């Protein structure tokens, strides 16, 4: 039997998307503005990609920790 979709966690993710996207865009803009040469731009792009993957990894880790803390579901 399929487990029902947890709308509460999905709504939390949807709630934070509008806040996360401008922050990521702002970081990208700052890294681009700091550029002084092609090497620094490449480094800025690399740092940005690393930052995005770290953010995704942290969110997966936090989700797993929350999942681990949930009490086991009991049958009624």
DOSE-643896 format. One record per residue: z, x, y of N, C-alpha, C in turn. Coordinates in nm, 3 decimals, padded with zeros to 5 digits, always signed. Atoms other than C-alpha are relative to their C-alpha. Example, Ala and Ser with C-alpha at 12.3 -4.5 7.8 and 13.67 -1.06 7.14 Angstrom:
<rs>
<r><n_Z>+00.000</n_Z><n_X>+00.089</n_X><n_Y>-00.119</n_Y><ca_Z>+00.780</ca_Z><ca_X>+01.230</ca_X><ca_Y>-00.450</ca_Y><c_Z>+00.000</c_Z><c_X>+00.090</c_X><c_Y>+00.120</c_Y></r>
<r><n_Z>-00.006</n_Z><n_X>-00.082</n_X><n_Y>-00.119</n_Y><ca_Z>+00.714</ca_Z><ca_X>+01.367</ca_X><ca_Y>-00.106</ca_Y><c_Z>+00.073</c_Z><c_X>-00.077</c_X><c_Y>+00.109</c_Y></r>
</rs>
This chain:
<rs>
<r><n_Z>+00.000</n_Z><n_X>+00.084</n_X><n_Y>-00.119</n_Y><ca_Z>+00.000</ca_Z><ca_X>+00.000</ca_X><ca_Y>+00.000</ca_Y><c_Z>+00.000</c_Z><c_X>+00.088</c_X><c_Y>+00.125</c_Y></r>
<r><n_Z>+00.007</n_Z><n_X>-00.078</n_X><n_Y>-00.122</n_Y><ca_Z>-00.090</ca_Z><ca_X>+00.130</ca_X><ca_Y>+00.344</ca_Y><c_Z>+00.123</c_Z><c_X>-00.024</c_X><c_Y>+00.085</c_Y></r>
<r><n_Z>-00.111</n_Z><n_X>+00.015</n_X><n_Y>-00.093</n_Y><ca_Z>+00.188</ca_Z><ca_X>+00.201</ca_X><ca_Y>+00.589</ca_Y><c_Z>-00.054</c_Z><c_X>-00.056</c_X><c_Y>+00.131</c_Y></r>
<r><n_Z>+00.048</n_Z><n_X>+00.054</n_X><n_Y>-00.128</n_Y><ca_Z>+00.162</ca_Z><ca_X>+00.005</ca_X><ca_Y>+00.914</ca_Y><c_Z>-00.007</c_Z><c_X>+00.110</c_X><c_Y>+00.106</c_Y></r>
<r><n_Z>+00.015</n_Z><n_X>-00.096</n_X><n_Y>-00.109</n_Y><ca_Z>+00.050</ca_Z><ca_X>+00.195</ca_X><ca_Y>+01.222</ca_Y><c_Z>+00.118</c_Z><c_X>-00.016</c_X><c_Y>+00.095</c_Y></r>
<r><n_Z>-00.114</n_Z><n_X>+00.002</n_X><n_Y>-00.091</n_Y><ca_Z>+00.342</ca_Z><ca_X>+00.289</ca_X><ca_Y>+01.444</ca_Y><c_Z>-00.051</c_Z><c_X>-00.007</c_X><c_Y>+00.144</c_Y></r>
<r><n_Z>+00.055</n_Z><n_X>+00.021</n_X><n_Y>-00.134</n_Y><ca_Z>+00.235</ca_Z><ca_X>+00.141</ca_X><ca_Y>+01.777</ca_Y><c_Z>+00.086</c_Z><c_X>+00.065</c_X><c_Y>+00.108</c_Y></r>
<r><n_Z>-00.089</n_Z><n_X>-00.061</n_X><n_Y>-00.100</n_Y><ca_Z>+00.538</ca_Z><ca_X>+00.283</ca_X><ca_Y>+01.957</ca_Y><c_Z>-00.039</c_Z><c_X>+00.145</c_X><c_Y>+00.027</c_Y></r>
<r><n_Z>+00.037</n_Z><n_X>-00.141</n_X><n_Y>-00.019</n_Y><ca_Z>+00.438</ca_Z><ca_X>+00.646</ca_X><ca_Y>+01.897</ca_Y><c_Z>-00.140</c_Z><c_X>+00.011</c_X><c_Y>+00.061</c_Y></r>
<r><n_Z>+00.134</n_Z><n_X>-00.002</n_X><n_Y>-00.058</n_Y><ca_Z>+00.073</ca_Z><ca_X>+00.571</ca_X><ca_Y>+01.977</ca_Y><c_Z>+00.006</c_Z><c_X>-00.032</c_X><c_Y>+00.149</c_Y></r>
<r><n_Z>-00.010</n_Z><n_X>+00.035</n_X><n_Y>-00.142</n_Y><ca_Z>+00.174</ca_Z><ca_X>+00.408</ca_X><ca_Y>+02.305</ca_Y><c_Z>+00.060</c_Z><c_X>+00.115</c_X><c_Y>+00.080</c_Y></r>
<r><n_Z>-00.056</n_Z><n_X>-00.116</n_X><n_Y>-00.069</n_Y><ca_Z>+00.382</ca_Z><ca_X>+00.717</ca_X><ca_Y>+02.393</ca_Y><c_Z>-00.109</c_Z><c_X>+00.104</c_X><c_Y>+00.026</c_Y></r>
<r><n_Z>+00.110</n_Z><n_X>-00.097</n_X><n_Y>-00.015</n_Y><ca_Z>+00.079</ca_Z><ca_X>+00.942</ca_X><ca_Y>+02.334</ca_Y><c_Z>-00.095</c_Z><c_X>-00.046</c_X><c_Y>+00.110</c_Y></r>
<r><n_Z>+00.091</n_Z><n_X>+00.055</n_X><n_Y>-00.100</n_Y><ca_Z>-00.144</ca_Z><ca_X>+00.713</ca_X><ca_Y>+02.540</ca_Y><c_Z>+00.063</c_Z><c_X>+00.008</c_X><c_Y>+00.139</c_Y></r>
<r><n_Z>-00.070</n_Z><n_X>-00.006</n_X><n_Y>-00.129</n_Y><ca_Z>+00.120</ca_Z><ca_X>+00.705</ca_X><ca_Y>+02.816</ca_Y><c_Z>-00.008</c_Z><c_X>+00.139</c_X><c_Y>+00.061</c_Y></r>
<r><n_Z>-00.004</n_Z><n_X>-00.137</n_X><n_Y>-00.053</n_Y><ca_Z>+00.128</ca_Z><ca_X>+01.087</ca_X><ca_Y>+02.848</ca_Y><c_Z>-00.137</c_Z><c_X>+00.059</c_X><c_Y>+00.027</c_Y></r>
<r><n_Z>+00.134</n_Z><n_X>-00.056</n_X><n_Y>-00.021</n_Y><ca_Z>-00.251</ca_Z><ca_X>+01.145</ca_X><ca_Y>+02.841</ca_Y><c_Z>-00.036</c_Z><c_X>+00.010</c_X><c_Y>+00.148</c_Y></r>
<r><n_Z>+00.036</n_Z><n_X>-00.014</n_X><n_Y>-00.142</n_Y><ca_Z>-00.300</ca_Z><ca_X>+01.066</ca_X><ca_Y>+03.213</ca_Y><c_Z>+00.077</c_Z><c_X>+00.111</c_X><c_Y>+00.072</c_Y></r>
<r><n_Z>-00.077</n_Z><n_X>-00.107</n_X><n_Y>-00.062</n_Y><ca_Z>-00.027</ca_Z><ca_X>+01.318</ca_X><ca_Y>+03.299</ca_Y><c_Z>-00.046</c_Z><c_X>+00.137</c_X><c_Y>-00.050</c_Y></r>
<r><n_Z>+00.036</n_Z><n_X>-00.129</n_X><n_Y>+00.059</n_Y><ca_Z>-00.146</ca_Z><ca_X>+01.593</ca_X><ca_Y>+03.063</ca_Y><c_Z>-00.138</c_Z><c_X>+00.048</c_X><c_Y>+00.047</c_Y></r>
<r><n_Z>+00.136</n_Z><n_X>-00.041</n_X><n_Y>-00.036</n_Y><ca_Z>-00.516</ca_Z><ca_X>+01.593</ca_X><ca_Y>+03.155</ca_Y><c_Z>-00.008</c_Z><c_X>+00.061</c_X><c_Y>+00.140</c_Y></r>
<r><n_Z>+00.005</n_Z><n_X>-00.066</n_X><n_Y>-00.131</n_Y><ca_Z>-00.468</ca_Z><ca_X>+01.660</ca_X><ca_Y>+03.530</ca_Y><c_Z>+00.071</c_Z><c_X>+00.135</c_X><c_Y>+00.002</c_Y></r>
<r><n_Z>-00.069</n_Z><n_X>-00.130</n_X><n_Y>+00.006</n_Y><ca_Z>-00.221</ca_Z><ca_X>+01.938</ca_X><ca_Y>+03.448</ca_Y><c_Z>-00.090</c_Z><c_X>+00.106</c_X><c_Y>-00.063</c_Y></r>
<r><n_Z>+00.091</n_Z><n_X>-00.094</n_X><n_Y>+00.064</n_Y><ca_Z>-00.472</ca_Z><ca_X>+02.102</ca_X><ca_Y>+03.216</ca_Y><c_Z>-00.114</c_Z><c_X>+00.035</c_X><c_Y>+00.096</c_Y></r>
<r><n_Z>+00.108</n_Z><n_X>-00.026</n_X><n_Y>-00.097</n_Y><ca_Z>-00.747</ca_Z><ca_X>+02.062</ca_X><ca_Y>+03.477</ca_Y><c_Z>+00.050</c_Z><c_X>+00.087</c_X><c_Y>+00.115</c_Y></r>
<r><n_Z>-00.057</n_Z><n_X>-00.081</n_X><n_Y>-00.108</n_Y><ca_Z>-00.516</ca_Z><ca_X>+02.207</ca_X><ca_Y>+03.743</ca_Y><c_Z>+00.015</c_Z><c_X>+00.145</c_X><c_Y>-00.045</c_Y></r>
<r><n_Z>-00.013</n_Z><n_X>-00.135</n_X><n_Y>+00.052</n_Y><ca_Z>-00.440</ca_Z><ca_X>+02.508</ca_X><ca_Y>+03.524</ca_Y><c_Z>-00.136</c_Z><c_X>+00.069</c_X><c_Y>-00.006</c_Y></r>
<r><n_Z>+00.136</n_Z><n_X>-00.056</n_X><n_Y>+00.006</n_Y><ca_Z>-00.812</ca_Z><ca_X>+02.561</ca_X><ca_Y>+03.465</ca_Y><c_Z>-00.050</c_Z><c_X>+00.036</c_X><c_Y>+00.140</c_Y></r>
<r><n_Z>+00.043</n_Z><n_X>-00.027</n_X><n_Y>-00.138</n_Y><ca_Z>-00.878</ca_Z><ca_X>+02.536</ca_X><ca_Y>+03.839</ca_Y><c_Z>+00.070</c_Z><c_X>+00.123</c_X><c_Y>+00.057</c_Y></r>
<r><n_Z>-00.074</n_Z><n_X>-00.116</n_X><n_Y>-00.049</n_Y><ca_Z>-00.604</ca_Z><ca_X>+02.788</ca_X><ca_Y>+03.918</ca_Y><c_Z>-00.053</c_Z><c_X>+00.128</c_X><c_Y>-00.063</c_Y></r>
<r><n_Z>+00.052</n_Z><n_X>-00.119</n_X><n_Y>+00.067</n_Y><ca_Z>-00.731</ca_Z><ca_X>+03.033</ca_X><ca_Y>+03.656</ca_Y><c_Z>-00.140</c_Z><c_X>+00.036</c_X><c_Y>+00.052</c_Y></r>
<r><n_Z>+00.134</n_Z><n_X>-00.026</n_X><n_Y>-00.054</n_Y><ca_Z>-01.085</ca_Z><ca_X>+02.995</ca_X><ca_Y>+03.792</ca_Y><c_Z>+00.009</c_Z><c_X>+00.057</c_X><c_Y>+00.141</c_Y></r>
<r><n_Z>-00.016</n_Z><n_X>-00.044</n_X><n_Y>-00.138</n_Y><ca_Z>-00.968</ca_Z><ca_X>+03.042</ca_X><ca_Y>+04.151</ca_Y><c_Z>+00.048</c_Z><c_X>+00.145</c_X><c_Y>+00.008</c_Y></r>
<r><n_Z>-00.057</n_Z><n_X>-00.134</n_X><n_Y>+00.001</n_Y><ca_Z>-00.783</ca_Z><ca_X>+03.361</ca_X><ca_Y>+04.059</ca_Y><c_Z>-00.106</c_Z><c_X>+00.104</c_X><c_Y>-00.036</c_Y></r>
<r><n_Z>+00.101</n_Z><n_X>-00.095</n_X><n_Y>+00.046</n_Y><ca_Z>-01.102</ca_Z><ca_X>+03.514</ca_X><ca_Y>+03.924</ca_Y><c_Z>-00.045</c_Z><c_X>+00.096</c_X><c_Y>+00.110</c_Y></r>
<r><n_Z>+00.050</n_Z><n_X>-00.100</n_X><n_Y>-00.094</n_Y><ca_Z>-01.214</ca_Z><ca_X>+03.836</ca_X><ca_Y>+04.091</ca_Y><c_Z>-00.128</c_Z><c_X>+00.063</c_X><c_Y>-00.055</c_Y></r>
<r><n_Z>+00.120</n_Z><n_X>-00.056</n_X><n_Y>+00.060</n_Y><ca_Z>-01.481</ca_Z><ca_X>+03.944</ca_X><ca_Y>+03.845</ca_Y><c_Z>-00.030</c_Z><c_X>-00.076</c_X><c_Y>-00.129</c_Y></r>
<r><n_Z>+00.037</n_Z><n_X>+00.067</n_X><n_Y>+00.125</n_Y><ca_Z>-01.657</ca_Z><ca_X>+03.836</ca_X><ca_Y>+03.528</ca_Y><c_Z>+00.103</c_Z><c_X>+00.026</c_X><c_Y>-00.109</c_Y></r>
<r><n_Z>-00.101</n_Z><n_X>-00.032</n_X><n_Y>+00.101</n_Y><ca_Z>-01.393</ca_Z><ca_X>+04.014</ca_X><ca_Y>+03.320</ca_Y><c_Z>+00.122</c_Z><c_X>-00.089</c_X><c_Y>+00.016</c_Y></r>
<r><n_Z>-00.118</n_Z><n_X>+00.084</n_X><n_Y>-00.023</n_Y><ca_Z>-01.109</ca_Z><ca_X>+03.823</ca_X><ca_Y>+03.483</ca_Y><c_Z>-00.032</c_Z><c_X>-00.145</c_X><c_Y>-00.035</c_Y></r>
<r><n_Z>+00.039</n_Z><n_X>+00.137</n_X><n_Y>+00.034</n_Y><ca_Z>-01.302</ca_Z><ca_X>+03.496</ca_X><ca_Y>+03.443</ca_Y><c_Z>+00.005</c_Z><c_X>-00.018</c_X><c_Y>-00.152</c_Y></r>
<r><n_Z>-00.004</n_Z><n_X>+00.008</n_X><n_Y>+00.146</n_Y><ca_Z>-01.344</ca_Z><ca_X>+03.568</ca_X><ca_Y>+03.071</ca_Y><c_Z>+00.145</c_Z><c_X>-00.003</c_X><c_Y>-00.048</c_Y></r>
<r><n_Z>-00.142</n_Z><n_X>-00.001</n_X><n_Y>+00.036</n_Y><ca_Z>-00.974</ca_Z><ca_X>+03.649</ca_X><ca_Y>+03.048</ca_Y><c_Z>+00.065</c_Z><c_X>-00.133</c_X><c_Y>+00.034</c_Y></r>
<r><n_Z>-00.056</n_Z><n_X>+00.129</n_X><n_Y>-00.040</n_Y><ca_Z>-00.890</ca_Z><ca_X>+03.329</ca_X><ca_Y>+03.236</ca_Y><c_Z>-00.041</c_Z><c_X>-00.109</c_X><c_Y>-00.100</c_Y></r>
<r><n_Z>+00.046</n_Z><n_X>+00.098</n_X><n_Y>+00.100</n_Y><ca_Z>-01.104</ca_Z><ca_X>+03.124</ca_X><ca_Y>+02.996</ca_Y><c_Z>+00.074</c_Z><c_X>+00.019</c_X><c_Y>-00.132</c_Y></r>
<r><n_Z>-00.072</n_Z><n_X>-00.028</n_X><n_Y>+00.124</n_Y><ca_Z>-00.938</ca_Z><ca_X>+03.295</ca_X><ca_Y>+02.700</ca_Y><c_Z>+00.144</c_Z><c_X>-00.049</c_X><c_Y>+00.009</c_Y></r>
<r><n_Z>-00.138</n_Z><n_X>+00.048</n_X><n_Y>-00.020</n_Y><ca_Z>-00.591</ca_Z><ca_X>+03.227</ca_X><ca_Y>+02.841</ca_Y><c_Z>+00.006</c_Z><c_X>-00.152</c_X><c_Y>-00.002</c_Y></r>
<r><n_Z>+00.003</n_Z><n_X>+00.146</n_X><n_Y>-00.002</n_Y><ca_Z>-00.686</ca_Z><ca_X>+02.865</ca_X><ca_Y>+02.902</ca_Y><c_Z>-00.014</c_Z><c_X>-00.055</c_X><c_Y>-00.141</c_Y></r>
<r><n_Z>+00.019</n_Z><n_X>+00.046</n_X><n_Y>+00.138</n_Y><ca_Z>-00.808</ca_Z><ca_X>+02.821</ca_X><ca_Y>+02.544</ca_Y><c_Z>+00.128</c_Z><c_X>+00.022</c_X><c_Y>-00.081</c_Y></r>
<r><n_Z>-00.125</n_Z><n_X>-00.027</n_X><n_Y>+00.070</n_Y><ca_Z>-00.491</ca_Z><ca_X>+02.986</ca_X><ca_Y>+02.411</ca_Y><c_Z>+00.106</c_Z><c_X>-00.101</c_X><c_Y>+00.042</c_Y></r>
<r><n_Z>-00.098</n_Z><n_X>+00.097</n_X><n_Y>-00.050</n_Y><ca_Z>-00.280</ca_Z><ca_X>+02.757</ca_X><ca_Y>+02.633</ca_Y><c_Z>-00.023</c_Z><c_X>-00.137</c_X><c_Y>-00.062</c_Y></r>
<r><n_Z>+00.029</n_Z><n_X>+00.131</n_X><n_Y>+00.056</n_Y><ca_Z>-00.458</ca_Z><ca_X>+02.444</ca_X><ca_Y>+02.508</ca_Y><c_Z>+00.038</c_Z><c_X>-00.005</c_X><c_Y>-00.149</c_Y></r>
<r><n_Z>-00.037</n_Z><n_X>+00.000</n_X><n_Y>+00.142</n_Y><ca_Z>-00.417</ca_Z><ca_X>+02.544</ca_X><ca_Y>+02.142</ca_Y><c_Z>+00.151</c_Z><c_X>+00.007</c_X><c_Y>-00.018</c_Y></r>
<r><n_Z>-00.147</n_Z><n_X>-00.004</n_X><n_Y>+00.008</n_Y><ca_Z>-00.050</ca_Z><ca_X>+02.630</ca_X><ca_Y>+02.202</ca_Y><c_Z>+00.059</c_Z><c_X>-00.137</c_X><c_Y>+00.030</c_Y></r>
<r><n_Z>-00.047</n_Z><n_X>+00.134</n_X><n_Y>-00.034</n_Y><ca_Z>-00.002</ca_Z><ca_X>+02.289</ca_X><ca_Y>+02.363</ca_Y><c_Z>-00.019</c_Z><c_X>-00.095</c_X><c_Y>-00.118</c_Y></r>
<r><n_Z>+00.027</n_Z><n_X>+00.085</n_X><n_Y>+00.117</n_Y><ca_Z>-00.163</ca_Z><ca_X>+02.116</ca_X><ca_Y>+02.064</ca_Y><c_Z>+00.096</c_Z><c_X>+00.035</c_X><c_Y>-00.113</c_Y></r>
<r><n_Z>-00.091</n_Z><n_X>-00.043</n_X><n_Y>+00.108</n_Y><ca_Z>+00.043</ca_Z><ca_X>+02.324</ca_X><ca_Y>+01.818</ca_Y><c_Z>+00.143</c_Z><c_X>-00.047</c_X><c_Y>+00.029</c_Y></r>
<r><n_Z>-00.135</n_Z><n_X>+00.044</n_X><n_Y>-00.035</n_Y><ca_Z>+00.364</ca_Z><ca_X>+02.245</ca_X><ca_Y>+02.006</ca_Y><c_Z>+00.016</c_Z><c_X>-00.150</c_X><c_Y>-00.020</c_Y></r>
<r><n_Z>-00.008</n_Z><n_X>+00.145</n_X><n_Y>+00.020</n_Y><ca_Z>+00.286</ca_Z><ca_X>+01.872</ca_X><ca_Y>+02.003</ca_Y><c_Z>+00.004</c_Z><c_X>-00.036</c_X><c_Y>-00.147</c_Y></r>
<r><n_Z>-00.005</n_Z><n_X>+00.025</n_X><n_Y>+00.144</n_Y><ca_Z>+00.220</ca_Z><ca_X>+01.881</ca_X><ca_Y>+01.628</ca_Y><c_Z>+00.137</c_Z><c_X>+00.037</c_X><c_Y>-00.054</c_Y></r>
<r><n_Z>-00.133</n_Z><n_X>-00.042</n_X><n_Y>+00.043</n_Y><ca_Z>+00.545</ca_Z><ca_X>+02.073</ca_X><ca_Y>+01.575</ca_Y><c_Z>+00.106</c_Z><c_X>-00.102</c_X><c_Y>+00.043</c_Y></r>
<r><n_Z>-00.098</n_Z><n_X>+00.097</n_X><n_Y>-00.049</n_Y><ca_Z>+00.743</ca_Z><ca_X>+01.828</ca_X><ca_Y>+01.792</ca_Y><c_Z>-00.012</c_Z><c_X>-00.131</c_X><c_Y>-00.077</c_Y></r>
<r><n_Z>+00.020</n_Z><n_X>+00.122</n_X><n_Y>+00.078</n_Y><ca_Z>+00.588</ca_Z><ca_X>+01.534</ca_X><ca_Y>+01.606</ca_Y><c_Z>+00.061</c_Z><c_X>+00.014</c_X><c_Y>-00.139</c_Y></r>
<r><n_Z>-00.055</n_Z><n_X>-00.024</n_X><n_Y>+00.133</n_Y><ca_Z>+00.684</ca_Z><ca_X>+01.689</ca_X><ca_Y>+01.271</ca_Y><c_Z>+00.153</c_Z><c_X>+00.000</c_X><c_Y>+00.004</c_Y></r>
<r><n_Z>-00.145</n_Z><n_X>-00.001</n_X><n_Y>-00.012</n_Y><ca_Z>+01.040</ca_Z><ca_X>+01.746</ca_X><ca_Y>+01.392</ca_Y><c_Z>+00.053</c_Z><c_X>-00.142</c_X><c_Y>+00.017</c_Y></r>
<r><n_Z>-00.042</n_Z><n_X>+00.140</n_X><n_Y>-00.018</n_Y><ca_Z>+01.068</ca_Z><ca_X>+01.383</ca_X><ca_Y>+01.508</ca_Y><c_Z>-00.013</c_Z><c_X>-00.075</c_X><c_Y>-00.132</c_Y></r>
<r><n_Z>+00.023</n_Z><n_X>+00.068</n_X><n_Y>+00.128</n_Y><ca_Z>+00.925</ca_Z><ca_X>+01.266</ca_X><ca_Y>+01.176</ca_Y><c_Z>+00.110</c_Z><c_X>+00.037</c_X><c_Y>-00.099</c_Y></r>
<r><n_Z>-00.104</n_Z><n_X>-00.046</n_X><n_Y>+00.092</n_Y><ca_Z>+01.181</ca_Z><ca_X>+01.476</ca_X><ca_Y>+00.989</ca_Y><c_Z>+00.134</c_Z><c_X>-00.067</c_X><c_Y>+00.031</c_Y></r>
<r><n_Z>-00.127</n_Z><n_X>+00.058</n_X><n_Y>-00.042</n_Y><ca_Z>+01.467</ca_Z><ca_X>+01.320</ca_X><ca_Y>+01.189</ca_Y><c_Z>+00.011</c_Z><c_X>-00.149</c_X><c_Y>-00.030</c_Y></r>
<r><n_Z>-00.003</n_Z><n_X>+00.144</n_X><n_Y>+00.027</n_Y><ca_Z>+01.367</ca_Z><ca_X>+00.962</ca_X><ca_Y>+01.108</ca_Y><c_Z>+00.075</c_Z><c_X>-00.026</c_X><c_Y>-00.130</c_Y></r>
<r><n_Z>-00.067</n_Z><n_X>+00.034</n_X><n_Y>+00.126</n_Y><ca_Z>+01.592</ca_Z><ca_X>+00.796</ca_X><ca_Y>+00.851</ca_Y><c_Z>-00.103</c_Z><c_X>-00.049</c_X><c_Y>-00.101</c_Y></r>
<r><n_Z>+00.096</n_Z><n_X>+00.045</n_X><n_Y>+00.100</n_Y><ca_Z>+01.418</ca_Z><ca_X>+00.728</ca_X><ca_Y>+00.522</ca_Y><c_Z>-00.012</c_Z><c_X>-00.152</c_X><c_Y>-00.001</c_Y></r>
<r><n_Z>+00.022</n_Z><n_X>+00.144</n_X><n_Y>+00.003</n_Y><ca_Z>+01.265</ca_Z><ca_X>+00.383</ca_X><ca_Y>+00.496</ca_Y><c_Z>+00.051</c_Z><c_X>-00.055</c_X><c_Y>-00.133</c_Y></r>
<r><n_Z>-00.054</n_Z><n_X>+00.061</n_X><n_Y>+00.121</n_Y><ca_Z>+01.443</ca_Z><ca_X>+00.159</ca_X><ca_Y>+00.250</ca_Y><c_Z>-00.072</c_Z><c_X>-00.131</c_X><c_Y>-00.028</c_Y></r>
<r><n_Z>+00.063</n_Z><n_X>+00.127</n_X><n_Y>+00.038</n_Y><ca_Z>+01.294</ca_Z><ca_X>-00.128</ca_X><ca_Y>+00.058</ca_Y><c_Z>+00.103</c_Z><c_X>-00.111</c_X><c_Y>+00.008</c_Y></r>
<r><n_Z>-00.095</n_Z><n_X>+00.111</n_X><n_Y>-00.008</n_Y><ca_Z>+01.448</ca_Z><ca_X>-00.467</ca_X><ca_Y>+00.119</ca_Y><c_Z>-00.030</c_Z><c_X>-00.105</c_X><c_Y>-00.104</c_Y></r>
</rs>
